[in-house]
Amino acid sequence: MFVLLVSFVFAITMAEPSKVYEVEIDLQQVFQHGKPLPRFWTSTGLCPPAPREKTAEFLLSDDSLLNMEIVGSLPNEGLKFVRIHWLLEMIKFSYYDQKKTIFYDYSRLDALMDKLRVFGLYPAFEFMGIPAGVYNNERKHRFEYFWSDLVMQIVSHYLRRYGIQYVQNWRFETWNEPDLKGYNALNFTIDEYITYVQSIRFGLDAAGRLLNNIRLPLRGPAGLFKSVERHPFCWNSIKLCNDSPKKCPFDVITFHRKGSGLRADEILQSSLELLKQLSKTFPNISQMQFSNDEADPIAGWSTHRKFQANLSYGSMLVSTVLQHWSALFNGRFRNLESISHDNAFLSYHPYEFEQRTLLARFQMNLTRPRHVQFVVKPVFSALGMLSNLGSMATDGFAVSDNISHIVSYLIEPFYVCTLLISSNDTFESVEKRQVINLSIDLDNELSQQAIGYIVEGLQSSLNDPYDVWNFYGRPPYPTKFQLEQMRSVQFPSILEGPAVLPKGHKKLTLTLNLRSPWIVTVRMCSLLSSRPTEVLNVRVRSINSHEVIIFWHEMSTDVRCTVDYEVWFSQSNRSNEWRQINSGKHTPFLVYQYAPDGGAAGVTGLYRVRSVDLFGRVGAFSKAHYHDG
């Protein structure tokens, strides 16, 4: 019934008058004016709920781990880092030796770090919290030693556990927003805080000397930087860096600037205002790198807001990324290192979609045993579309007040990903539909190659599980059919292609009739590009007795010619019994949920995955993974 309803609404809106916009792209000009595009937006974050003493219980719960694994399922490391508060609360005091050296039990933190590694994620590791069982007098009387020793032990533990190559990708950071009473749980004084920060630096250096004398960067102070009177910890730590640059504990200055919930440009503008103030007051830090690692449209993740449920949030996040890229491209924010979004929280009833999260969580509390169902929100799929951007890019171009685009590329082998977006921030779109006439000019050399292309898009209402949920009356426990309907519209749709331009054809022309807001990517690849690579690390997780979710990994690359992933299943491993279980379902990300009829017997068996590029070439199958139900 819902599919018919969508078709009916679509037919009505097709009849609405649509304004036509012209977008012309000359690839010769693009290749002459592009710059390297760092992937500065691939971080998310969350804070475990109170009380702090239950941080480990929450982060190691089935709901939290499945949420994290889905977060890690975007292709090409679309999300790479996850920034989590209160991680030190997961450590326990173990014992003293004869020299009064403290030893710790890392088992709970190890369990979480092991999972993140399997999920393909890296922690943004905040030294925030206090290990359970540590006496207050120990922490206070040996304050400087306690913090430097704790950091040295933690970091050297994980360097030995995982190796330098993995841990060097972690982002180490000091205490989150230390000036706020709700976070300053240890009641730091200003002097204690400065000593704490310097001790963190000393502990990192000590751990680095133990293994190949490596330097591990430190980020901080992760502050709001409001008035000096109300936020003295942040300002005094930056004063330390200005007065003694060689003794500055930070390699990256981190700050938090969110919007008011109206426009995406508020985030960038308030960041630039802060940087101007910092540079004027502390000129010696002006060459350092900066990161806004809580760059959200509005504070208060749990406050329910409609725009956070639908594509408005997704298009606003992409708009935020493009605005920061333009500021980096043009030198207005030349020292931008990264931005992060605090949206990896677990939503809860009755606001499954409307909180600031990447996924909608349905807690199926009436089943025995209880289980959880996740549905991808448009903001997650929007991040997936950003993951297709190439390693070089043009500046952003404004087509109109709310339509813009950038062209990313790699010259050899040839790859182009043009991303177009229509965003009206948190406001309702004035134009319900917009028509884009897009032309991409190839040069003579490219026109002699076999060039394939595919157009994918997210559109308001058409790629919106929230609309489906509302149509069915916002059920707290959706049926299997209702979940299937929501998942059928959770990913980007193929709008045109995959197809191959005729040889000698010097221009790709497209007419796109789109429902606002929308996000579109046009990917173009040469047949000279490498064939799809083998899929790795297939995992199958039970959702309940008759439903599973399949994950896999791929090698990251600057050329994103992959269109789909095929998921195959066999109960016996006989060659004639393998069948594709996601046939006809566009599967652009590294995850697929499978709920066949037939109970547990229907999901018990072998699973394997392979990738398909836009020329129809398939990669080698992954190793088969057996799931016993």
C-alpha positions in Angstrom: 0.0 0.0 0.0 2.8 2.4 0.9 4.5 2.0 -2.4 1.3 2.9 -4.2 0.9 6.0 -2.0 4.5 7.1 -2.8 3.8 6.7 -6.5 0.6 8.7 -6.1 2.4 11.5 -4.3 5.2 11.4 -6.8 2.7 11.7 -9.7 1.1 14.8 -8.1 4.4 16.5 -7.4 5.6 15.8 -10.9 2.7 18.0 -12.1 3.9 21.0 -10.0 5.8 23.7 -11.8 9.5 23.3 -11.4 12.2 25.9 -11.8 15.0 24.9 -14.2 18.7 25.5 -13.3 21.6 25.1 -15.7 24.9 23.6 -14.5 27.8 23.4 -17.0 31.1 21.8 -16.1 34.2 21.8 -18.2 36.6 19.1 -17.0 39.6 20.8 -18.6 39.0 23.8 -16.4 38.3 21.6 -13.4 41.7 19.8 -13.7 43.5 23.1 -13.9 42.0 24.6 -10.8 41.5 21.8 -8.3 43.3 21.3 -5.0 43.9 18.3 -2.8 40.7 17.5 -0.8 41.5 16.1 2.7 38.7 13.9 4.2 38.2 16.2 7.1 34.6 15.4 7.9 34.8 11.6 8.7 34.3 11.8 12.5 31.3 11.3 14.7 30.9 11.2 18.5 28.7 10.4 21.5 28.5 10.7 25.2 27.4 7.7 27.3 24.4 8.5 29.5 24.7 9.0 33.2 25.8 7.6 35.6 29.5 7.6 34.6 30.0 4.4 36.5 27.9 2.5 34.0 29.9 3.7 30.9 31.2 0.3 30.2 27.8 -1.4 30.6 26.4 1.0 28.0 29.2 1.0 25.5 29.4 -2.8 25.5 25.7 -3.3 25.3 24.3 -5.1 22.2 22.5 -1.9 21.1 25.6 0.3 21.3 27.9 -2.2 19.6 25.4 -2.8 16.7 25.0 1.0 16.3 28.8 1.4 16.1 29.1 -1.4 13.6 26.5 0.2 11.3 28.3 3.5 11.7 31.5 1.8 10.5 29.7 0.4 7.4 30.0 3.4 5.0 32.3 2.7 2.1 35.7 4.3 1.7 35.9 5.1 5.4 33.0 7.4 5.1 33.1 7.6 8.9 36.5 6.8 10.3 36.6 8.2 13.8 34.3 7.9 16.8 34.8 10.3 19.7 33.5 8.9 23.0 33.4 10.7 26.4 34.3 9.0 29.7 36.5 6.2 28.3 38.7 6.2 31.4 35.7 5.1 33.4 36.0 1.7 31.7 39.4 1.0 33.3 39.7 -0.5 36.8 42.4 -0.2 39.4 44.1 -3.6 39.7 46.9 -3.6 42.3 50.1 -1.9 43.5 53.5 -3.5 43.2 56.2 -3.1 45.9 57.3 0.2 44.4 53.7 1.6 44.7 53.4 1.5 40.9 49.7 1.3 39.9 48.5 -1.5 37.6 45.2 -1.4 35.9 42.6 -3.8 34.5 41.9 -2.9 30.9 39.6 -5.8 30.1 36.4 -3.7 29.6 38.2 -1.0 27.5 40.0 -3.7 25.6 36.6 -5.3 24.7 35.4 -2.0 23.2 38.7 -1.1 21.4 38.8 -4.7 19.9 35.2 -4.1 18.6 36.0 -0.7 17.1 39.0 -2.2 15.3 36.8 -5.0 13.8 34.3 -2.4 12.8 36.9 -0.5 10.8 36.8 2.5 13.2 39.5 4.5 15.1 38.8 6.0 18.5 39.1 9.7 19.1 40.4 8.8 22.6 39.7 11.4 25.3 41.6 11.2 28.5 38.4 11.9 30.4 37.2 10.2 33.6 39.0 8.3 36.3 39.7 4.5 36.6 37.4 2.8 39.0 38.9 2.0 42.4 41.6 4.7 42.3 41.9 6.3 45.7 41.3 10.1 45.8 44.5 10.7 47.8 46.5 8.8 45.2 45.2 11.0 42.4 45.6 14.2 44.5 48.9 13.6 46.3 50.8 12.3 43.2 48.7 14.4 40.7 51.3 15.0 38.0 52.8 11.5 38.3 49.3 9.9 38.3 48.2 11.4 35.0 51.5 11.0 33.1 51.8 7.4 34.3 48.2 6.6 33.5 48.5 7.9 30.0 51.9 6.2 29.4 50.4 2.9 30.6 47.3 3.2 28.5 49.0 4.2 25.2 51.9 1.7 25.6 49.3 -1.0 26.3 47.5 -0.4 23.0 50.7 0.1 21.0 51.7 -3.4 22.1 48.2 -4.8 21.6 47.5 -3.4 18.1 50.8 -2.1 16.8 52.1 1.3 15.8 50.4 1.5 12.4 46.9 1.2 13.9 47.3 3.3 17.0 49.1 6.1 15.1 45.7 6.7 13.5 44.0 7.3 16.9 43.1 10.9 17.9 44.2 11.5 21.4 42.5 14.4 23.2 42.3 16.0 26.6 39.2 16.3 28.8 36.0 17.4 26.9 34.7 20.8 27.8 36.6 21.0 31.1 35.1 24.4 32.0 31.6 23.0 32.4 30.6 21.8 35.8 28.8 18.8 34.4 32.0 17.6 32.9 34.6 18.8 35.4 33.9 15.8 37.6 37.2 16.1 39.4 36.9 19.8 40.3 40.1 20.8 38.6 41.5 24.1 39.6 43.2 26.2 36.9 46.6 25.1 38.0 45.6 21.5 38.3 44.1 21.6 34.8 47.3 23.0 33.3 49.3 20.3 35.1 46.9 17.7 33.9 47.3 18.8 30.2 51.1 18.9 30.5 51.1 15.5 32.2 49.0 14.0 29.3 51.7 15.3 26.9 54.5 13.8 29.0 52.7 10.5 29.2 52.2 10.3 25.4 55.9 11.2 24.8 57.0 8.5 27.3 54.8 5.9 25.5 56.2 6.9 22.1 59.8 6.5 23.3 59.0 3.0 24.3 58.2 2.0 20.7 60.5 3.4 18.0 60.5 6.9 19.5 57.3 7.9 17.7 55.4 11.2 18.4 51.7 10.8 19.1 49.8 14.1 18.5 47.6 15.5 21.2 44.4 17.5 20.6 42.8 19.9 23.0 41.4 21.7 24.9 38.0 20.7 23.4 36.4 23.7 24.8 33.6 26.2 24.2 35.8 29.3 24.4 33.1 31.6 25.7 34.1 34.4 28.1 37.5 34.1 29.8 35.7 34.4 33.2 33.4 31.4 32.5 35.9 29.3 30.6 39.3 29.9 32.2 40.7 26.4 31.5 40.5 26.7 27.7 41.9 30.2 27.6 44.7 29.6 30.0 45.8 26.5 28.1 46.0 28.5 24.9 47.9 31.3 26.7 50.4 28.6 27.7 50.9 27.7 24.0 51.2 31.4 23.0 53.7 32.2 25.7 55.9 29.1 25.2 55.1 27.7 21.7 57.8 25.0 22.0 56.2 23.7 25.3 52.7 23.8 23.9 51.1 20.4 24.7 48.7 20.5 21.8 49.4 19.6 18.1 45.8 20.5 17.1 43.6 23.1 18.9 40.1 21.7 19.3 37.1 23.8 20.0 33.3 23.5 19.8 31.0 25.7 17.8 27.5 24.7 17.0 24.7 26.5 15.2 21.5 27.9 16.6 19.3 25.4 14.6 18.6 27.8 11.7 21.4 27.9 9.1 24.4 25.7 8.3 26.7 28.8 7.8 26.4 29.7 11.4 28.8 26.9 12.3 31.6 28.1 10.0 31.0 31.8 10.7 31.2 31.4 14.5 34.4 29.2 14.0 36.0 31.9 11.9 35.1 34.6 14.5 36.7 32.5 17.2 39.9 32.0 15.2 40.1 35.7 14.5 39.8 36.4 18.2 42.4 33.7 19.1 44.8 34.9 16.5 44.6 38.5 17.7 45.0 37.6 21.3 47.5 34.8 20.9 49.4 35.4 17.6 51.9 32.7 18.3 49.3 29.9 17.8 48.0 31.3 14.4 50.0 28.7 12.4 48.6 25.7 14.4 45.9 23.3 13.1 42.4 23.7 14.3 39.4 21.3 14.6 35.8 22.0 15.5 35.0 18.5 16.8 31.4 19.3 17.7 30.2 21.1 14.6 26.5 20.4 14.9 23.5 22.5 13.7 22.3 23.0 17.3 23.1 21.9 20.8 21.1 19.2 22.7 21.3 15.9 20.9 18.3 14.4 22.6 15.9 17.3 21.9 13.5 16.1 19.3 13.3 18.2 16.1 11.7 17.3 12.8 14.5 18.5 10.7 16.8 16.0 12.4 14.5 13.2 11.2 14.4 13.8 7.4 16.7 14.9 4.6 16.9 18.5 5.9 19.6 17.3 8.4 21.5 15.3 5.8 21.6 18.2 3.3 22.5 20.6 6.1 25.4 18.4 7.1 26.7 18.2 3.6 26.3 21.9 3.2 28.4 22.4 6.3 31.1 20.2 4.9 31.1 22.1 1.5 31.2 25.4 3.3 34.2 24.4 5.3 35.9 23.0 2.2 35.4 26.3 0.4 36.9 28.2 3.4 39.9 25.8 3.3 40.2 26.0 -0.5 40.2 29.9 -0.4 42.4 30.3 2.6 39.8 31.7 5.0 40.2 28.7 7.2 43.6 27.6 5.9 44.5 25.7 9.1 41.4 23.6 9.3 42.3 20.0 10.3 38.9 18.5 10.7 35.3 18.8 11.8 33.3 16.2 13.7 29.6 15.7 14.3 28.1 14.5 17.6 25.5 12.2 16.2 26.4 8.6 17.0 23.9 8.5 19.9 21.2 5.9 20.4 17.7 7.4 19.9 14.9 6.4 22.2 11.1 6.2 22.1 9.0 8.2 21.1 11.6 10.1 19.1 13.2 7.3 17.2 14.0 9.5 14.2 13.8 13.0 15.6 16.9 13.2 17.8 20.4 14.1 16.5 21.4 10.6 15.5 22.6 8.7 12.4 20.2 5.8 12.9 16.7 5.3 14.2 16.6 2.7 17.0 13.5 0.6 17.7 13.7 -1.3 21.0 11.7 -4.4 20.4 11.0 -4.9 24.1 8.0 -7.2 23.7 9.9 -10.0 22.0 11.6 -12.8 23.9 14.4 -12.2 24.0 14.4 -8.5 23.5 16.2 -7.3 20.4 16.8 -4.0 18.6 16.1 -2.9 15.0 18.0 0.0 13.4 16.9 2.0 10.3 19.3 4.3 8.5 18.4 7.9 8.5 19.0 10.2 5.5 21.9 11.9 7.3 23.8 8.6 7.3 23.2 8.1 3.6 24.3 11.7 2.9 27.6 10.8 4.6 27.8 7.8 2.4 27.5 10.0 -0.7 30.3 12.2 0.6 32.5 9.1 0.8 32.5 8.9 -3.0 34.4 12.2 -3.4 37.8 12.0 -5.0 41.1 13.2 -3.7 41.2 16.5 -5.7 38.3 19.0 -5.9 37.2 22.4 -7.1 35.9 25.1 -4.9 32.2 25.0 -4.3 30.0 26.7 -6.8 26.7 28.4 -5.9 24.1 27.8 -8.6 21.4 29.7 -6.7 20.8 30.7 -3.1 20.3 27.1 -2.0 21.8 25.0 -4.8 25.5 24.4 -5.0 28.0 21.8 -6.3 31.6 20.7 -6.3 33.6 18.5 -8.7 36.0 16.0 -7.2 38.4 14.0 -9.4 41.5 11.9 -10.1 43.1 12.4 -13.4 44.8 9.1 -13.8 43.1 6.7 -13.7 40.2 9.0 -14.7 37.5 9.5 -12.0 35.0 12.3 -11.4 32.4 12.6 -8.7 30.3 15.7 -9.0 28.2 16.4 -5.9 25.2 18.7 -6.2 23.0 19.7 -3.3 19.8 21.7 -2.6 19.5 22.7 1.0 17.3 25.2 2.7 18.8 24.4 6.1 16.1 23.8 8.7 13.5 25.7 6.8 10.8 24.2 4.5 11.9 24.4 0.9 10.1 27.1 -1.0 10.5 25.3 -4.3 9.1 21.8 -3.9 10.7 20.6 -7.1 13.7 21.7 -9.0 15.0 20.7 -12.5 18.8 20.6 -13.1 20.1 20.6 -16.6 23.6 19.3 -16.1 26.3 19.1 -18.8 29.8 17.8 -18.2 32.3 18.4 -21.1 35.1 15.9 -21.7 38.3 16.7 -23.6 39.3 14.9 -26.8 41.5 12.4 -25.0 38.8 11.4 -22.6 36.2 11.1 -25.3 38.3 8.3 -26.9 38.1 6.2 -23.7 35.1 4.1 -22.5 33.6 6.3 -19.8 30.9 4.9 -17.6 28.6 7.0 -15.3 26.0 6.6 -12.7 23.7 9.1 -11.0 22.5 8.5 -7.4 20.4 10.7 -5.3 18.6 11.4 -2.0 15.3 13.3 -2.4 12.8 14.6 0.2 10.0 12.1 0.9 11.4 9.6 -1.7 14.4 8.6 0.4 12.9 9.1 3.8 12.1 6.2 6.2 10.7 8.9 8.6 7.8 9.5 6.2 7.1 5.7 6.1 7.1 5.5 9.8 4.7 8.4 10.1 2.4 6.9 7.5 2.1 3.8 9.6 1.2 5.8 12.7 4.7 6.0 14.3 4.6 2.4 15.7 7.1 1.8 18.6 7.4 -1.8 17.5 7.2 -1.9 13.7 6.2 -5.1 12.0 8.6 -7.0 9.7 6.7 -5.5 6.7 6.9 -2.0 8.0 10.7 -2.3 8.7 11.1 -3.6 5.1 9.2 -0.6 3.8 11.4 1.8 5.8 14.6 0.1 4.7 13.5 0.1 1.0 14.0 3.9 1.0 16.9 4.3 3.5 19.7 4.4 0.9 20.4 6.6 -2.1 18.5 5.7 -5.2 19.9 5.1 -8.7 18.5 7.9 -10.8 20.2 7.1 -14.1 22.7 4.4 -15.2 25.0 2.7 -14.8 25.7 3.4 -18.5 28.6 3.9 -20.9 29.0 7.0 -23.0 29.4 6.2 -26.8 33.0 6.4 -27.9 33.8 9.9 -29.3 31.0 11.4 -27.2 32.4 14.7 -25.7 29.6 15.6 -23.4 27.4 14.0 -20.7 24.1 15.7 -20.5 21.5 15.0 -17.9 18.1 16.4 -16.9 17.2 15.7 -13.3 13.8 16.5 -11.9 14.3 16.5 -8.1 12.2 17.0 -5.0 13.7 19.5 -2.5 15.8 19.2 -0.5 18.0 16.8 -2.4 21.6 15.5 -2.8 22.9 14.0 -6.0 26.2 12.5 -7.1 27.3 11.9 -10.7 30.2 9.5 -10.8 32.2 8.9 -14.0 34.9 6.2 -14.4 37.2 5.0 -17.2 37.3 1.4 -18.2 41.0 1.7 -17.7 40.4 1.8 -13.9 41.2 -1.3 -11.9 38.6 -4.0 -11.6 36.7 -4.3 -8.3 38.8 -5.7 -5.5 38.0 -8.6 -3.2 35.6 -7.9 -0.3 37.1 -8.6 3.1 36.1 -9.5 6.7 32.5 -10.7 6.2 30.6 -10.8 9.5 27.1 -12.0 10.2 25.3 -10.8 13.4 22.1 -12.2 14.7 19.3 -9.7 15.2 16.9 -12.4 16.4 16.3 -16.1 15.7 15.2 -15.5 12.1 17.0 -12.3 11.0 20.7 -11.3 10.5 22.7 -8.3 9.4 25.7 -8.9 7.2 28.8 -6.6 7.3 31.9 -6.5 5.2 35.0 -4.4 4.4 36.7 -3.1 1.3 40.0 -1.5 0.5 39.8 2.3 0.6 40.6 4.0 -2.7 40.6 7.4 -4.4 38.6 5.9 -7.3 35.0 4.9 -6.3 33.7 3.0 -9.3 31.8 0.5 -7.2 28.0 0.6 -7.7 26.7 -2.3 -5.7 27.5 -5.2 -3.5 26.0 -8.6 -4.1 25.3 -10.7 -1.0 25.1 -14.5 -1.7 23.8 -17.3 0.6 24.0 -21.1 0.6 22.9 -23.6 3.2 25.2 -26.3 1.9 28.1 -24.7 0.0 27.2 -26.6 -3.2 27.9 -24.5 -6.2 24.4 -24.9 -7.6 22.7 -23.8 -4.3 24.3 -20.3 -3.9 21.8 -17.6 -4.5 21.9 -13.8 -4.4 19.7 -12.6 -1.5 19.8 -8.9 -2.2 18.9 -9.2 -5.9 17.1 -6.1 -7.2 17.9 -4.1 -4.0 20.5 -1.3 -4.4 23.2 -2.0 -1.8 25.7 0.9 -2.0 27.1 0.5 1.6 28.9 -2.3 3.4 25.8 -3.7 5.2 22.7 -5.7 4.4 19.9 -6.9 6.7 18.3 -10.2 5.8 15.0 -11.4 7.2 13.7 -14.4 5.1 10.7 -16.5 5.9 11.4 -19.9 7.5 12.7 -19.0 11.0 16.2 -19.9 12.2 16.7 -22.5 9.4 16.3 -19.7 6.9 19.4 -17.8 8.0 21.7 -20.7 8.9 24.4 -21.2 6.3 27.2 -19.6 4.4 27.4 -16.0 3.3 29.7 -14.3 0.8 29.9 -10.9 -0.8 31.4 -9.4 -4.0 31.4 -5.9 -5.4 30.2 -4.7 -8.9 31.4 -1.6 -10.7 29.5 0.6 -13.1 30.8 -1.4 -16.1 29.2 -4.5 -14.6 32.6 -6.0 -13.7 32.5 -8.1 -10.5 35.3 -8.6 -8.0 36.3 -11.9 -6.5 34.0 -13.3 -3.9 34.9 -12.9 -0.2 35.7 -15.9 1.9 32.5 -17.6 2.8 31.4 -17.0 6.4 29.3 -19.6 8.2 26.5 -18.5 10.4 24.9 -21.2 12.6 21.8 -19.2 13.5 
